Structure formats: structure tokens, C-alpha cells
Amino acid sequence: MKYTYYTQGTCSSQIDFEIDDEGILRDVMFYGGCHGNLQGISILVRGMKASDVVSKLQGIRCGYKNTSCPDQLANALRRVLEQEKKD
């Protein structure tokens, strides 16, 4: 299923991603932010279980900010996974 998440507190403004029926992250696209770094993150997490991505990226900070683009991806995935548990 495809999802869109609007980030807060980062240079990127939006993350589009897809999670398959087995909980595997299939595609990630950041809009805005540090293009090269975010391209790298997108490629590295592709094919990983969404829950593993959350555990690896959650809590990463960017400089003085309380969050980062990787942390925002973890937040987005965590919300989706929590919603799936409710359904």
C-alpha cells in the first residue's frame, strides 16, 4: 500500500513510501532536504521490514533539531504499523 507523510521540523516536506503485504518497505521518496543523503537512505531501507527501519532510524537528530529526515521516516512507518495493528 502507498502512503504519504508530511514531515515536521525537517528540510524535507514530504515522504512517499510503499509497504507490501508482508511489511516490507518497497519504495521511499523524500521531497526537499539533502537530496544525496535522502537518496542514500531511500536505497538502504528498500527491501527492509518496516519495523526494522523504525528501530534503526527512530530518534536520530539533525544538528540542533529534535528530529531528522530519518526520524521522520521512522515516525511515518510507526504510525502505519500502529494503525495496521488496530485494523
Buried (B, 14 or more C-beta within 10 A) or exposed (E): EEBEBEBEEBBBEBBBBBBEEEBBBBEBBBBBBBEEBBEEBBEBBBEBBBEBBBEBBBEBEBEEEEBBBBBBBBBBBBEBBEEEEEE
